[in-house]
Amino acid sequence: MKLNLPDKLYYSIGEVARAFDVNTSLIRYWEQEFPIIKPKKNKKGNRYFTPEDIKNLQMIYHLVKEKGYTLDGARIALTTNSKISETITIIDRLEFIKAELTKLKNSLND
């Protein structure tokens, strides 16, 4: 899953929700369920996610939404399997290559 987020130090919960195409309530729920997500909060209580939080959310999204894990299963997988982030990186690269090849194929057909 390729996220369309600019390079910033902090992202608002709205930006994160749009990038993952989910509701902000789901992001808040995952924050409660997974201790690896720890956004910074200002005095008003607004959440600001770091790039590290985004990577963790991407791993959770991959396990829950793409692989169909339950929340308990995803929590266990995150604690026992250290290669999940590498797997997600490889999947992103392969999706990018597939998109580029599809563009090339379409341009050759025109």
SEROTI-739354 format. One record per atom (N, C-alpha, C): residue in three letters; x, y, z. Coordinates in steps of 0.1 Angstrom, whole numbers, padded with zeros to 4 digits, always signed. Atoms other than C-alpha are relative to their C-alpha. Example, Ala and Ser with C-alpha at 12.3 -4.5 7.8 and 13.67 -1.06 7.14 Angstrom:
SEROTI-739354
ALA+0009-0012+0000/ALA+0123-0045+0078/ALA+0009+0012+0000/SER-0009-0011+0000/SER+0137-0011+0071/SER-0008+0011+0008/
***
This chain:
SEROTI-739354
MET+0008-0012+0000/MET+0000+0000+0000/MET+0009+0012+0000/LYS-0008-0013+0001/LYS+0015+0033-0011/LYS-0008+0011+0006/LEU+0007-0011-0007/LEU+0007+0062+0011/LEU+0004+0013-0006/ASN-0003-0013+0006/ASN+0005+0097-0003/ASN+0001+0010+0011/LEU-0002-0010-0011/LEU+0019+0116+0026/LEU+0013+0008-0003/PRO-0012-0008+0002/PRO+0044+0145+0024/PRO+0010-0003+0011/ASP-0011+0002-0011/ASP+0077+0143+0043/ASP-0002+0011+0010/LYS+0002-0009-0011/LYS+0069+0159+0076/LYS+0004-0007+0013/LEU-0003+0006-0013/LEU+0078+0154+0112/LEU-0013-0005+0007/TYR+0012+0004-0007/TYR+0042+0151+0124/TYR-0012+0001-0010/TYR+0012+0001+0008/TYR+0009+0142+0107/TYR-0013+0001+0009/SER+0012+0000-0007/SER-0026+0150+0119/SER-0008-0013-0002/ILE+0008+0013+0001/ILE-0051+0122+0125/ILE-0008+0000-0013/GLY+0007-0001+0012/GLY-0071+0135+0095/GLY+0008-0004-0012/GLU-0009+0004+0011/GLU-0041+0132+0072/GLU+0003-0015-0001/VAL-0003+0015-0001/VAL-0034+0097+0084/VAL-0012-0008-0004/ALA+0012+0007+0004/ALA-0070+0086+0080/ALA-0002+0001-0015/ARG+0001-0001+0015/ARG-0071+0100+0044/ARG+0010-0009-0007/ALA-0011+0008+0006/ALA-0038+0082+0036/ALA-0004-0014+0000/PHE+0004+0014-0001/PHE-0052+0049+0048/PHE-0014-0003-0005/ASP+0014+0001+0004/ASP-0087+0056+0035/ASP-0009-0007+0010/VAL+0008+0005-0011/VAL-0103+0048+0069/VAL-0005+0012+0008/ASN+0005-0010-0008/ASN-0122+0068+0094/ASN+0010+0003+0011/THR-0009-0003-0011/THR-0104+0087+0121/THR-0003-0008+0013/SER+0003+0008-0012/SER-0123+0067+0147/SER+0007-0014+0000/LEU-0007+0013+0000/LEU-0106+0035+0135/LEU+0015+0003+0004/ILE-0013-0003-0004/ILE-0072+0052+0139/ILE+0001+0001+0016/ARG+0000-0002-0015/ARG-0081+0062+0175/ARG-0002-0014+0007/TYR+0002+0013-0005/TYR-0094+0026+0181/TYR+0013-0008+0000/TRP-0013+0007+0001/TRP-0061+0011+0169/TRP+0010+0005+0010/GLU-0009-0006-0010/GLU-0043+0035+0191/GLU-0002-0006+0014/GLN+0003+0006-0013/GLN-0061+0020+0221/GLN+0004-0015+0000/GLU-0002+0014+0001/GLU-0056-0016+0209/GLU+0014-0004-0001/PHE-0014+0003+0003/PHE-0020-0015+0199/PHE+0010+0009+0007/PRO-0009-0009-0007/PRO+0006-0002+0223/PRO+0012+0006-0008/ILE-0011-0006+0007/ILE+0031+0005+0196/ILE-0003+0013-0007/ILE+0004-0013+0006/ILE+0011+0035+0183/ILE-0001+0009+0012/LYS+0000-0010-0011/LYS+0018+0064+0206/LYS+0002+0014-0006/PRO-0001-0013+0005/PRO+0010+0097+0189/PRO+0002+0011+0011/LYS-0002-0011-0009/LYS+0020+0129+0205/LYS-0013+0008+0001/LYS+0013-0007-0002/LYS-0009+0150+0219/LYS+0004+0014+0005/ASN-0002-0014-0006/ASN-0010+0188+0224/ASN-0009+0002+0011/LYS+0008-0003-0012/LYS-0028+0206+0252/LYS-0015-0002-0003/LYS+0014+0002+0003/LYS-0061+0204+0233/LYS-0003-0015-0002/GLY+0003+0015+0001/GLY-0057+0166+0229/GLY+0001-0004-0015/ASN-0002+0004+0014/ASN-0050+0167+0191/ASN+0011-0010-0001/ARG-0011+0010+0002/ARG-0030+0137+0180/ARG+0009+0004-0012/TYR-0009-0002+0011/TYR+0001+0141+0159/TYR+0009-0012-0001/PHE-0006+0013+0002/PHE+0016+0110+0144/PHE+0014+0003-0006/THR-0014-0001+0005/THR+0054+0106+0137/THR+0001-0010-0012/PRO-0002+0010+0011/PRO+0067+0087+0106/PRO+0001-0014+0006/GLU+0000+0013-0006/GLU+0074+0058+0130/GLU-0014-0005+0003/ASP+0013+0004-0002/ASP+0038+0058+0140/ASP-0007-0005-0013/ILE+0006+0004+0013/ILE+0028+0057+0103/ILE+0005-0014-0004/LYS-0004+0013+0004/LYS+0050+0027+0097/LYS-0007-0011+0008/ASN+0007+0010-0009/ASN+0034+0009+0127/ASN-0015-0001-0005/LEU+0014+0001+0005/LEU-0001+0018+0114/LEU+0000-0007-0013/GLN+0000+0007+0012/GLN+0009+0005+0080/GLN+0001-0015+0002/MET-0001+0014-0003/MET+0019-0028+0095/MET-0013-0005+0005/ILE+0013+0004-0005/ILE-0014-0030+0114/ILE-0010-0001-0011/TYR+0010-0001+0011/TYR-0034-0020+0083/TYR+0003-0013-0009/HIS-0003+0011+0008/HIS-0016-0047+0063/HIS-0005-0013+0006/LEU+0004+0012-0006/LEU-0023-0074+0088/LEU-0015-0001+0002/VAL+0014+0001-0002/VAL-0059-0065+0096/VAL-0008+0002-0012/LYS+0009-0003+0012/LYS-0073-0051+0064/LYS+0004-0008-0012/GLU-0004+0007+0012/GLU-0052-0069+0037/GLU+0001-0015+0002/LYS-0002+0014-0003/LYS-0044-0102+0054/LYS-0012-0006+0007/GLY+0011+0005-0007/GLY-0076-0105+0074/GLY+0002-0005+0014/TYR-0002+0004-0014/TYR-0061-0110+0108/TYR-0010+0006+0009/THR+0007-0006-0011/THR-0081-0104+0139/THR+0009+0009+0008/LEU-0008-0009-0008/LEU-0069-0077+0163/LEU+0010-0007+0009/ASP-0009+0008-0009/ASP-0056-0103+0187/ASP+0011-0007-0009/GLY-0010+0007+0009/GLY-0039-0122+0158/GLY+0011+0010-0005/ALA-0010-0011+0005/ALA-0023-0089+0145/ALA+0009+0004+0012/ARG-0008-0003-0011/ARG-0011-0081+0180/ARG+0011-0010+0003/ILE-0009+0011-0002/ILE+0005-0115+0184/ILE+0011+0000-0011/ALA-0010+0000+0011/ALA+0021-0113+0149/ALA+0010+0011+0001/LEU-0010-0011-0001/LEU+0036-0079+0156/LEU+0010-0003+0011/THR-0010+0003-0011/THR+0052-0092+0188/THR+0009-0011-0003/THR-0008+0012+0003/THR+0065-0125+0174/THR+0007+0001-0013/ASN-0006+0000+0013/ASN+0073-0117+0138/ASN+0007+0014-0003/SER-0008-0012+0001/SER+0101-0091+0134/SER+0002+0004-0015/LYS-0002-0002+0015/LYS+0101-0093+0095/LYS-0012+0006-0007/ILE+0012-0005+0006/ILE+0066-0078+0090/ILE+0003+0013-0008/SER-0003-0013+0007/SER+0080-0043+0081/SER+0008-0003-0013/GLU-0007+0004+0012/GLU+0104-0059+0056/GLU-0009-0005-0011/THR+0010+0006+0009/THR+0075-0078+0040/THR-0008+0011-0006/ILE+0008-0011+0005/ILE+0055-0046+0037/ILE+0008+0008-0010/THR-0009-0008+0009/THR+0084-0028+0021/THR+0001-0007-0014/ILE-0001+0008+0013/ILE+0088-0056-0005/ILE-0013+0001-0007/ILE+0013-0001+0007/ILE+0051-0056-0012/ILE-0002+0014-0007/ASP+0001-0014+0006/ASP+0052-0018-0018/ASP+0008+0001-0012/ARG-0009+0000+0012/ARG+0081-0022-0042/ARG-0006-0008-0011/LEU+0006+0008+0011/LEU+0064-0049-0061/LEU-0013+0006-0006/GLU+0011-0007+0005/GLU+0032-0029-0064/GLU+0004+0011-0009/PHE-0005-0011+0008/PHE+0052+0000-0077/PHE+0005-0005-0014/ILE-0005+0006+0013/ILE+0069-0022-0103/ILE-0011-0004-0009/LYS+0011+0005+0007/LYS+0036-0037-0113/LYS-0007+0012-0007/ALA+0006-0012+0005/ALA+0021-0002-0118/ALA+0008+0006-0012/GLU-0009-0005+0011/GLU+0051+0009-0139/GLU-0001-0009-0012/LEU+0001+0010+0012/LEU+0049-0023-0161/LEU-0014+0002-0006/THR+0013-0002+0006/THR+0012-0017-0166/THR-0001+0013-0008/LYS-0001-0013+0008/LYS+0019+0019-0177/LYS+0007-0003-0013/LEU-0008+0003+0012/LEU+0045+0006-0201/LEU-0008-0008-0010/LYS+0008+0008+0009/LYS+0022-0020-0215/LYS-0011+0008-0007/ASN+0011-0008+0006/ASN-0006+0005-0220/ASN+0006+0010-0011/SER-0006-0009+0010/SER+0018+0029-0238/SER+0004-0007-0012/LEU-0003+0008+0012/LEU+0029+0001-0261/LEU-0012-0003-0008/ASN+0013+0004+0006/ASN-0007-0008-0269/ASN-0005+0012-0008/ASP+0005-0013+0006/ASP-0014+0029-0279/ASP+0007+0002-0013/
***
